[in-house]
Amino acid sequence: MINTLNGGEPALTSAIKIRCSSLGDVMSDPRSKSELLSKTCIKAGVEAYLIQKYGKEKKQVVTDAIEKGLMVEEDAITTLSLADGAFYAKNEQWLINDYITGTPDLITESEVVDIKSSWDIFTFYASKFDPMDKGYWWQLQGYMALTGKKSARLAYVLIDTPEPIIASMQRKAWYDAGSPAIEDEFVNALIRNNATYTLSAVERVHIIDVEYDDDAMNRAYDRIAKLRIELNRVLEAGEELCPPKPH
């Protein structure tokens, strides 16, 4: 028997709240009609449970692209401010409701903004033509739900690669070349050229507008409620949260 609180919420997992950045995973559809929830959805729920119950967070693999995004965060906000002709300050407030939680990059009077720092000019231009990432769309839906805003913007911003990362890329190129006694200045210059840009603030920003979808968020809340129930059932039964794949 599943222990519940307040007319239906499972007791063990009723506090689980999904981060907006994981909302797209929760909303992924199962591959089989026999499955209530997708494995990706359950995995996101397990991670939320472990974070909130034990304070254990899965270590993120920090790639050069992720490191750059962290290093240029303030520069990206400044560039967007210059492009828009407005002053933006990073939001530091962690928002939460009964189902989701998150911290939008920017909150203005009329909208929320999430900033993605492009790795290079090629990925930046790809964002202009590729379909919007579903995970980003759900992330913005969550942010709008948390703030009550009806409009959001996804801002791709192209910032020069920081010097420490350029130096690391140059060292890697030197090592991959067999660690020659003399560094290849042409290769070093090529790496720097591909990592820095002579562009105006406007040219460095690409915006995708997103409107709030109330029906989508109601589906998300319903999915999270089902996820809580399923996690609770597994925990009470002593089953494996993520059973191994059959051979």
Residue pairs with C-beta under 8 A, 6 or more apart in sequence:
2 10
2 11
2 229
2 232
2 233
2 236
3 10
3 11
3 12
3 232
3 236
4 10
4 11
5 11
5 14
6 14
8 225
9 225
9 228
10 228
10 229
10 231
10 232
10 233
11 232
12 231
12 232
12 235
12 236
13 45
13 49
13 228
13 229
13 231
13 232
13 235
14 228
15 52
16 45
16 48
16 49
16 52
16 224
16 227
16 228
16 231
17 48
17 52
17 96
17 97
17 98
17 99
17 100
17 101
18 26
18 44
18 45
18 48
18 99
18 100
18 101
18 224
18 227
19 48
19 100
19 101
19 102
20 100
20 101
20 102
20 138
20 139
20 140
20 141
20 142
20 143
20 146
21 102
21 135
21 139
22 44
22 47
22 48
23 100
23 135
23 138
23 139
23 141
23 142
23 220
24 133
24 134
24 135
24 136
24 137
24 138
24 139
25 40
25 41
25 43
25 44
25 135
26 41
26 44
26 45
26 220
26 223
26 224
26 227
27 41
27 134
27 138
27 219
27 220
27 223
28 38
28 40
28 41
29 38
30 36
30 37
30 38
30 39
30 41
31 38
36 226
36 230
37 223
37 226
37 227
37 230
39 242
41 223
41 227
42 227
42 230
42 231
42 241
42 242
43 242
44 227
45 227
45 228
45 230
45 231
46 231
46 241
46 242
47 57
47 58
49 231
50 56
50 57
50 58
51 57
60 66
64 119
64 165
64 168
64 169
65 119
67 165
68 117
68 119
68 159
68 161
68 162
68 165
69 116
69 117
71 162
71 164
71 165
72 117
72 159
72 160
72 162
73 90
73 115
73 117
74 90
75 159
76 115
76 117
76 155
76 157
76 159
77 88
77 89
77 90
77 105
77 106
77 115
79 157
79 159
79 201
79 204
79 205
80 88
80 106
80 113
80 115
80 155
80 157
80 201
80 205
81 87
81 88
82 201
83 201
83 202
83 204
83 205
88 106
88 108
88 113
89 106
90 105
90 106
91 103
91 104
91 105
91 106
91 107
92 103
93 103
93 107
94 101
94 102
94 103
95 101
95 102
95 103
95 104
95 143
95 146
95 147
96 146
97 145
97 146
98 221
99 220
99 221
99 224
99 225
100 142
100 145
100 146
100 220
100 224
101 146
102 139
102 142
102 143
102 146
104 112
104 113
104 114
104 143
104 146
104 147
105 113
105 114
105 115
106 112
106 113
106 114
106 115
107 113
107 147
107 149
110 149
110 151
111 149
111 151
111 152
111 153
112 140
112 143
112 144
112 147
112 149
112 151
112 152
112 153
113 152
113 153
113 154
113 155
114 136
114 139
114 140
114 143
114 152
114 153
114 154
114 155
115 155
115 157
116 127
116 136
116 154
116 155
116 156
116 157
117 156
117 157
117 158
117 159
118 124
118 127
118 156
118 157
118 158
118 159
120 158
120 161
120 194
120 195
121 158
121 194
121 197
124 156
124 158
124 204
124 206
127 156
127 206
127 208
128 206
132 154
132 208
132 210
136 154
137 210
138 216
138 220
140 152
140 154
140 210
141 152
141 210
141 212
141 213
141 216
141 217
141 220
142 217
142 220
143 149
143 152
144 150
144 151
144 152
144 210
144 212
145 212
145 217
149 212
150 211
150 212
151 209
151 210
151 211
151 212
152 209
152 210
152 211
152 212
153 207
153 208
153 209
153 210
154 207
154 208
154 210
155 205
155 206
155 207
156 205
156 206
156 207
156 208
157 204
157 205
157 206
158 197
158 199
158 203
158 204
158 205
159 204
160 195
160 196
160 197
161 169
161 195
161 196
165 195
166 191
166 192
166 195
166 196
169 191
169 195
170 183
170 187
170 188
170 191
170 192
173 184
173 187
173 188
173 191
174 180
174 183
174 184
174 187
177 184
177 187
197 204
231 241
234 240
234 241
235 241
